[in-house]
Amino acid sequence: MMASVNDAEDYYTLLGVRADGVASVIEVLMAPMPAVRHKADALLAEHASCVHVEVWKGATLIDQFARA
């Protein structure tokens, strides 16, 4: 089933950000927040250059997950 325009609020953009502030990894995910957190942790594990992952919902930064 394809998502409709009304489902746009369920999409999150995850940016894997390096120490110099450049987003070197970008993922778009349609999932509940627990799955978003899991994906952010996975991005940090997969991409050693990323110091944190920013989670955006539209134009709003809603969370950041830093490397432990």
Buried (B, 14 or more C-beta within 10 A) or exposed (E): EEEEEEEEEEBBBBBBBBEEEEBEBEBEBEEEEEEBBEBBBEBBEEBEEBBBBBBBBEEEEEBEBEEE
